[in-house]
């Protein structure tokens, strides 16, 4: 018992002020963290019991090299549940792969007959070995993402007990998932997180108890199905009684072979971001009682009235608008400083008009997902990646993927799985296809994103080859996943062409760099570093609004959803809507919500039955299609009355040899090598204005392009693109400029560096 006296001594030292946060940037919530208030909430909201003990707080720690065994001396105190590298741990020290991190504390126990004592860890990265009173509690747990549990009933004694935990973390040098952790932070790779990073807790349960459950809501049938896993029932599945709290009374069902189906009362409420209605339930198995909740919701892929595949939520078409959400914190790294901090991020996104987040290469604490459920936001959940040999780590990866899906199965806010991101740790075509097919069959209540941004061998992109897309599988062969996902950080992002098998999805775009440090700074498109110039905040916000107005055109054309990069700055990245410490919202939330409303309105217009009429083809072969000149004309050159008879005549497209060397698909029919080119052409317009739904300019431009219709500017496209992109010409601008009969389209393209190119096609969507 003498060696267990350290726990009381550690607490006394904390009260005396011996423990303090390590240096580093702090959030407002991190500043308030103490050993007494660090993560005191019950960690498992969807399967709650009353008999539990929180073991967070000050533990002893030591770091040893080459795993010599339990240390004889300890280095000091560490605040659990914060990883050793984080300021909130009180240590702030990097852990090397050759080192082992040790933890020690005591806990009291008094196990009664007929009960079991479970020791839970919400998260520990990477290999954790657990010892109770000097005896190993079970097989070491490997993996940095998922909770794990040991039954320590037979290892404890009445009164004080010693708990020792050993953690080894290779970070990037092993088969496990590690997400964006790295030894040398740079760009989008961040400081590593080692050791215990989630709540540690004890729970007392009856010998026969509910170990886990799955819940599946069917809004069309009005039922909810529970499948229970019961521990301690030796020969038969014990009966479980489920009681759902509904308006006007309870809906009750009892299991048969472990399954209970509850019929919901008429008029039950659907869960949605606008109205996150949840139903509480109680499940009883013998002496064991757990409490949880569920939501009635449905997320699927369907064809809209025009035959375009879109996302449907609760049987209604829904364009989902979200952010790439890293979930990193300057004071806690991968562990949020508090529940209030997590809620702030979610509320900020909703205030800005987002209804979704892509939880990027990280699994959050269970209470985070409970907040998403209760506050109302859709979650696209990434599987954290690993970078070691893709074939050798495949079996371990698949086990971790299944663990994550089982772990979050109960969460109504999670509506899509993202198994692979940008090829990180992704194997070849066969194993990738196997992963995607298994994922969508294992959980038919959610959709599956095709490889996000890269290595999509079934009709998508190949990473680092931006102009290479693969062929769709032949008819009759099942194509994996539900979305074909594009990452495009250009000024005018593109979408994958519509197809009959998967929805077109913009999985990452934007990344507008903006540092808040007395001034705002622009930076490159990826949002790294402190480069660029001082700029007014409104100018940066206007760039965001312009970008989303472009996305509105894609939404109308059939894009199913979009993910802007990103929620917050993270370490060297400055492309967040919030600063890393969450002290500054960079843009006006109301302005962002307003433009997101425009995107949703455009997507709704896209559902209206329509017919597309081509006014002008791209790469028009007519040798007199375009009148053009490289000598600056008079100021009247955009007007219909301007005399362009002296200009040259040619077919599209216009460009130089440099462009064809960079992009083989940029077909040059007319040489253009000067700094600026002016072009004009005519078209006939006879559509009824009240039936006009969309005007699309399909344009390949390098670089700045200005489009005029009958002398009025209708589209300004600065910068350049690398392929034909669908630009939506605002209906108001088009209607104000167009006239029945003959019309003149005038274009100015300004070249700055490298290759140059221009071609344009024009089409109208008209209501049936």
N, C-alpha and C positions, 0 to 999 in steps of 0.2 A: 504493500500500500504506500510505502514511502515514496516510490518513484512516481506515483500518481498525484502527488501534491503540487506538481507543476501547474495544473489547471487553475487552481486557486491563486497561485502566485502570478500567473499571466494576467488574470483578471485584475488583480490588485495593481499590477504595473500599468495596465491600460487606464484604470481610474486615475492613477497618479500622473498620467500623461506621457508614459514611456513610449507608447505606440503613436505614430503619426503617419499620415499619408506620405508616400514618396513624392519627390518633386515631379512636376509635369502639368500639362494643361488640364483644367478641371471644368466639368459642367456644373450648373447650379445645384444639381441633385448630388453630384459626387462630393461637393464641398460639405454636404450635410451628413455624409456617411460616417458612422462610428462603429466600434465593435458591438455596441449594444443594439443598433438598429439595422445592421446589414442583413438584408433579405430575410425578414421575419415571417413572410406570408407562407401559407400552405402551398407547396410547390405543384400540386397535381389537382387542378380545379375540376377536372372531369371525372374524377373517381376519389372523392374526398371521404376521409374518416376523421373521427374526433381524437382518437388515441395516437398522438404523434409527438415527437420531440425534435426541435430544431437544434442542429449541431453547428450552425454557422457561428462565427466569432473568431477569437484569437486561438490559434493552434501554435504549437512549437514547430519549427521547421529546421531543416538542415539540407545542405547540398553536398553530395559526395561524388567522387570520381571513380569510374570503372566499377560501380555497384559493389562495394566491399561488405555490404550488410548493414543492419540497423546501426545508425551512428551512436557512438558513446557520448558525444557532446552535441549540443544543439546551437544553431546560429542565432536564434532569436524568435520573435513572434511573426506570424503571417495571418492576415485577415482572410478567412474563408467566407465567401466563395470567390474571391478574386485571384486571378492567376498571378504567378510570381513576377512576371514582367510588368504588371500594371501598377500605376501609382496607388490605387486603392488597396492593394495588397499590403502596403506598408514596406515592401521590399524594393520593387522596381529593378529587378536584376534579370538579365537574360540567362536562360538555361541552355547549356550546350548539349549536343547529342551524346557526349561521353559522360555526362553527369546524370545523377539520379536525385530527384527531389523527394525528401521525406517529410511527412507530417506526423504529429502526435498530439493527442488530447485524451482526456478521460471522459467517461459518461457513466451515469448510474443506471442500474437495471434491477428489476424485480419481476422476473417472468413467472406468471401464474400458470398452474396446470391447465391444459387445454388451450393455451395460447402460444403464438409464435412471435418472435421479435425479428423484424426485417430492418436491414440497414440499407438505405437508399442513397445513391449518388446521382445527382441530376446530370453531371458532366465531369469528366476528367480526361485530359489529353496528355499522353496517348495510351500507354500501357499502365494500368493500375493494379497493384497487388495490395490486398487488404489483410491486415492481421489484427485479431482480437485476442488480447491476453497472450500474445506471442504465438498464436496459431493462425495459419493462413485460412481465411474464410472461404475460399473457393478458387476456382480457376481464374487466373488474371483476366481482367477485362481489357480488350484492345479496341480502340476507336475513340475519336475525340468529339463525337456528336451526340450520342444517345445516352439516356439514363441506364443505370444497371443496379442490381439489387443482390444482396446476400442474406440468406437466412442464418442469423447468428445465434439462434436460440440455444444451441448446444455448446456454444463457446463462452457464454457470459456467466457470471456469478452474481449473486445478490450484492448490491452495493456498487462500489467503484470498479470500473473496467478500463483497460487500456486499449485505445484504438490507434494503430499505426498504419499509414498508407505510404506506399512507395510508388512514384510515378517516373517513368522514362518516356521522353518525348523526342523522337528523331526528327520531327517537323517535316522536312521534305524528303528525307532519305529512306523512306520505307513504303510499304504498300497501302497504308491507310490514307483516308481522306484528310486534307488539311486546309482546303479552301485557299484563301489568299495569304496565308501565313508564309513568311520567308525569312531567311537568315539576314538578308540585306534589303531592307525596305526600299522600294523604288516604284515610281509610277503607280500602278494599281495593285501592287503587292505590299503587304503591311507587316507590322511587327508581330512576331510569333507570340502565341499564348500557350503556356505550358502549365500542367498540373491541374489541380481542382479548380473548376470554373463554374460550378453550379452548387446549389444548396445540397448539404449533407444532412440526412434526417433519419430518425428511427420511427418505426411504426409498429404498434402492437395489433395483431389480428388473431381471430379464432383459428384453430388448427385447420378447419375447413373454411375457406374464404374465397372471395372473388379475386382472381389474379389479374384479369383484364377482360375487356369486352370490345366488340365491334358494334357500331350502330349505323344503320342504313335507312335513310328517309326516302319514301316514295310519295311525292306530292300528288301524283295523278291517282294513285290508289288510296291516298289518305292514310297510309300506314307507316309505322316505324318498326324496324326489325332489329332486335338485340341478339347477339351471339356471345355467350358468356364462357370464359375459361375459368374453371373452378379448381383451386388447389386443395389437396387434402382429401378429395373424394376418391377412395382407393379403387372401387369396383364399378361404380355407376356415377353418372353425372347428377349431382344433387340438384334439387329443384331451386330455381331462383324466381322470386316474385318481383315484378316491375310495376311501379305505380308512377304514372306521369301526371304532374300537376297541370290541369287544364282549366280554362275559364268555366266556372260552374261545377267543378268537381274533378275527380281523378279518373284517368283511363288506366285500367289494370290488365295485366297479362301474366301468365305463368309459363315457365320454360317447358319445352318438350325436346329431349335430346340436346339441351343447351341453348335452344332458340326460343325466343318469345317475340310474338308479333302483336303490337299495340295498334288498335284502330283509333285514329284521332277523331275527335268530335267534328261535326259539320262546322264549317266556317273557321277552321284552324288557320293560324297566321303563318305566312311565309317569311323566311329569313331573307333579308336583302341589306345592302349597304345603307339604303334609305330608311329601312325599318328592321333593325337587327333583332327580330323576335326570337327568343329562345325559350325552350320548355325544360323546366327542371324535372328530374325524376329521382326516385329512390329505388334501389335494388337490394333485396334481402335474400340471403342464403344462410339458413340456420341462424347462428348467432351473429353473423356478419351483416353489416349494413353499409352501403356506400351511396353517396349522392353525386349526381352529375347533371349534365344538360345536353341538349341537342338542338339542332335547327332544321326546319323543313325547307329544303332548297334543292334546286336542280340546275346543273350546268352541262350543256351539251353542244354538239355541233349539228347545225341544220342548214339547209338551203333556204335562202330568202325568196321572195316572190320572183326575183330575176334569175334564180338558179345559182346564186353566189353563196358559197359556204361562209357562214358567220357564226359567232358565238350566240347561243340563246340561253338566257338565265330565267328560270321559272317560266319557261314557255314563251318568253318574249325576246326578240333580238336585242342584243346589248353590245355596244362598243365599249370595251374596257380601257380605261386610261389610268396608267400607273407610273411608278418610278422604280428604278433599280435601287433597292434598299439593302445596303451593306450590313447594317446593324453593328457598326463599330463605334467605339467610344474612346475618347482620349484618356479617360481616367480608369476605365475598366476593360478596355480592349474588346474582346468578344463577349464579356460579361457586362450587361447594362448596370449602371450604378444603382438603379432602383426601379420599382414598378411605376412610379410617377414619371420617371424619365422615359420609359417605354411608351407610356400613354401620351406623352407630349408629342413624340414623333408621329404617332398614328393620327392624333387630332390635327396636327399641322397639315398632314397630307389631305385629310378630309376638308379642312378649311380652304385649301387651295383648289378644291374641285376634283381631286383624284378619288377614284373608287377602288383602286387596286394597287398592290405593290408586288414586285418580283423580289422575293426574299433571296438575296444573291449569295449563293455558295456558303450558306450558313444555316444551321438549325438553331432557333431561338429557345429560351426557356419556355416551359409549358404555359406559364402565366402570360407570356407575350401573346400566344395564339388565343388564349382566353380573352385578352383585351381586343384582339381583332374581331373575335366573335361578338363581343358585347358592344363595341363601338361601331362595328359595321364597316369592314373593308375586305375586299377579296384578296387572296394570297396566292401567288404563283410560286411554288416552292422548289428551289434548286436543290439538287443533290450536290453537297460539297465535293470538290474534285481533288484528285491527287495526281502527281506528275511522274511517278515512277513507271517502270515498264508496264505498258498498257495491257499487254496480254497476261503477264504474270500476276498482276493485281486484280484481274477480272473477277475471280471468284469472291475475293474479299469485298470488292466493290459491290457486287450484287447482293451480298449478305447485308452490307451497310445500307444499301438502297431499300431493301425489304424492311429492315429495322426502322428506317425513317418513315416509310409509308405506314407501317403498323403503328408507330408512335403517334402519328398525326391523323390517323384514320377517323378519329372521332371529331375532328375540327371542321365545322361547317364552312368557315371562311376559306379554307384551302380548297381551291377549285381546279388546280392544274399542277402536274408534276413536270419538272424540267430535269431530266436525267443527265444531260451533257451541256456544257457551255464552251463554245469556241474551241472545241477539240481538246480541252484540257483533260488529260487522262483518258481520252476516248480511244477505244480499240478500232479495229477495221470494220468494214461493211457488215460482215456476217454477225459478229458479236454485238455491234451497235443495233442492228435490226432485231436480234434476239432480245436485247434489253428493252427496246421500245415496245415490242409486241407483248412481252411478258408484263410490262408495267400497265399497259392499257387493259389487259385481261384480268390482272390481279385486282385492279380497282376500277371497275366500270362506272363508278359514280363520279369520276373526275376525268378531265381531259389530259392528254399527254402532249407536251411540246416536242416537236421534232428537234434534232440537235440544234441548240440555240446558237444561231449565228454561223455555224461552220460544220464541216464534215457531214453533210447531209447527202447521202448517196441515193436518195429516193426522190430527187426532184428539188434540190436546194443548192446551197452554196458550199464551196470548199474553202476552208480557211486559208488566208493569205493569197488566194487567187480570186480577187473580187469579181472577175468577169467570167468565171467558170461556174456554170450550173450543171448539175447532172440530170440525166433523163429520168422521168418517172418510170416506175416499174410497169411492165407490160400489163395490159388488161387481163384480169383474172388472177393476178398475183396481188396479195394483200400488201398494201403500203402501210408502213408503221406510222404511228402518231397521228395527231389531229391538226397540227399546225405546221406550216413551213415558215421558219423563223429567220428574219433578216436582221443583221446589225449594220447600221449605216450612220456614220457620224458626219456625213456631208451636210452642207448648208441646206440642201433640198433632198432629204432622204427618199429613197425609192422603196418600193414594195415588190415582193415576188409576184410574178404573174399569177392571176387567178387560175385555179385548176379544180377538177371535180373530186379530188380526194382529201385535200387538206386546206384549211383556212390560211390566208396570207396574214402574217403577223409580224409586226415591227418590234422585235424583242429588245433592242437597244438603239437609241439614237440621242442626238442632242449634245450633252456634255459641254455646255457653254461655261467656260472658265470665268470665275469672278471672285477675286479675293477681297475680303473686308479687312482692312488694316488702316483705318483712318481714311483710306481711299478705296475705290474699287479698281481692280486691275483686270484687263482682258488678258487672255492667254491663248494657246493653241486650241484646236478643236477638242483635244483629249482632256483639257483642263488640268494640266500638270504645271507646277511651279509658279513663279512670280514674275512672269515675263509679260511684255506688252506695255500698255500706257494707261495713265489715269483716264477714267471714263465716267460719265454720269450714270448713276444707277438706272435712270429711266431708259437710257440707250440700251443697256444690257437687257432690261426687261422687254423692251420693244423687240429685240432680237428673238427672245423666247416666244413672244406673242406671234411674231411673223412665222416662226418655225411651226407653231401649233396650227396656224391658219393653213399652212401647207399640208400638215397632217390631216386637216379637215377634208381637203380634196381627196386624199388617199382613202379616208374613211367612206366618203361618198362613193368612191370607185370600187369598194369592196374590201378594204383593209379591215381586219376583225378587231384589232386592238394595238396599243402602243405602249412602250415602256421608256420613259425619259430617264437619262442618266444625269443626276441621281438625287436622292433625298438630302444627303448631307455631304459636306467636304469630308475627306478622310485622309489624314496624314498629308502626303504630298499632293493629293488631288484637291482641286479647288472648284469643282464643277457642281457643287451641291446647291440645292435651294435654301438650305440652312448651313450656317457655319458648323465646323466640327464640334465646337463646344455648345452648340444649340443656343447661343446667346443672341444671334441675329437672324431674322428672316430676310433674305436678300431682296425679295421681290414682294410686291403688294399682293396679298393672298386673293383679294377680290378680283383683281385684274386677271390672275391666273384662272380662277374659277369661271370668269366670264368667257375666256377664250376656250376653255374646256367645254363649256356649254355650246359654243359654236361647233366644236368637233362632233359632239353628240347630235346636234341638229343636222349636220351634214350627213352623218351616218344614217339618220332616220330618213332623209331624202333619198338616200341610196336604196332604200327598201321599196320605193315606189316603182311599179312596173314601167318599163321604158323601152325605147328603141334607140339605137345609136346610129347616127348619120355621119358619115365622113365628109367633111367639107374640103379638106386638103390632105393628101397622103404625105407621109414622110418619105424621104428619098424619091420625090416626084421625078419620074424619068423624062417628063416633058422638057425638051431643050430650051423652051421659052417660059418655063414655069416662074422663074424669078428674074426681076430686073435688079441689077446690082452695080455698085460702084465702090471704089476705095478712096475717092476724092470727096472731101467733105462738101455736101450739098448745101443749098440755102435752107433757112430755118423753116420753110414751108414744105420740106420734103415728106413729112408724114401726112399731109392733106390729100384728100381724094383728087383735088383739082391740080396737083403738082404734075408737071410734064416730065416724065422719066424716059422719054423716047431716046435720049442720048445715052442712057445707061446700057451696059451689056446685058445679055440675056443668057440664062443657063439653068440647068437642072440642079437639084440638091443632091448631096450635101457639099458644103464648102469647107476646105481645110488644107493642111500641109502634110508633108511626109512624116513629120515628127508625130503627129496624132495617130497615123496608121501604124507606126512602130510601137506606140504605147498601147493602142487599142485596135486590134485587128478588125473588129466589127464596125469601126468608124469608116464607112465607105466614102471616099472622097471622089466626087464626080467633077468638081470644079475647084481649081487651085486658088487658094487664098493665103497670102503670106504677109500681108501688111498689118499695121496695128489695129485698124478699124475697118469694118465693112458695113455698108448701108444696103438694105434690101427692101423690095416692095413686090407685092403680088395682089391679084384680085380674086374674089370668090363671090358666089351668088348665095343670098340668104332668103329663104322663103318660109321658115318655120313660124308657127304661131307663138308669140311671146309668152302667152299664159301657159303653154305646155312645156316650155323650156325648163329642164331640170339641172343641166350641167353643161359647161363649156370646157373642153380639155385641150390644152396645147401639149402635144407630146414632143418634147424638145431635148436635143442634145446640144449643149452650148459650152464653149470654152473660149472666152470667159464671159464677162458681164454682158447680159442681154436685156434690151428694152423692147417691148412689144406695144405697138400703137395700132388702134383700130379707128380708121377715118379721122386721124389726127389726135385721138385721145389715148393716153397711156392706160393700158389695161393690165399689163403684167411687167413687173420689174424683177429680174432674176440675177442678182449679183453673184460673183464667184463662178464656179464651174461645176459640171457634173461629168461623169465618165461613161454615160450611156443615155439612151432616151429615157426621160423621166416625164411622168404625167403631171403637168402643172394645171391646177384649176384656175381658170379666169373667173373672178367674182361675177356672179350673175348681174349685180347692180351695175358694175362697170361695163359689162358687155351690152346690157340692154340700153344703157345711156348712149352707147357709141354706134351700135349696129343699125342698119336701115334695110328695108325690104329692097331686094334687087342686088345691084352691084355694090361691093364693099372693097376697101383697100386695107390690106395688112402691111404695116411698115415695121422694119426691124433694124436695130442698131446693135452690133456686137463689137465689144472692145477687147482686144487681146493684150495680155501683159507679159506672160512668160511661157516658155516651152511650147507644146503643141497647141494648135488652135483648130476649132471646128464649129460648124453650125448646121443644123437641119431642124425642121419643124413640120409637124402635121397637126391638123385641127379637126376636132369632131364635136358633135352635139348629142346630148342625151335628151330625148323628148318623151314626155309622158304618153303612154298608150291611150 
